[in-house]
């Protein structure tokens, strides 16, 4: 799945934080990373555990002490990892989600995407496309200057955080 995680993460991020300064490109990267990494390696779904985004965030916080600007930018990655867990329903597989507290072996745990019917995957992707199109409009990305700001920096126009979005 691809569109589902992009659309859902962007929408959730917008309605949760409304932070135009966050790098939304890195948020998308974090939201796509678990399926990309765990799926491509064919190994245990380590990034589908709650421990993964926590470890990434802790490492990031320690490595960026005194580097507030880079910390703020990179925090989008673990946030994206958390959003992936939410929108993948990762908590439904207790042995994977709570790893390593439920045991150290993840070898027998399938990726959540492999357990879903194809029709459900298609519906989720379609819904992700709808969310992406809605975000395109909501975030004003149909305007060239806002789109360039997003592509260059991952940021959104600060005017979007006001109660009334300017058109």
Buried (B, 14 or more C-beta within 10 A) or exposed (E): BEBBBBBBBBBBBBEEEEBBBBBBBBBBBBBBBBBEBBBEEEEBBBBBBBBBBEBBBEEBEEEBEEEEEEBBBBBBBBBBBBBBBEBBEBEEBEBBBBBEEBEEEBEEBEBBBEEBEEEEBEEBBEBBBEBBEBBBEBBBBEEEEBBEBBEEEBBBBEEBBEEEEEE
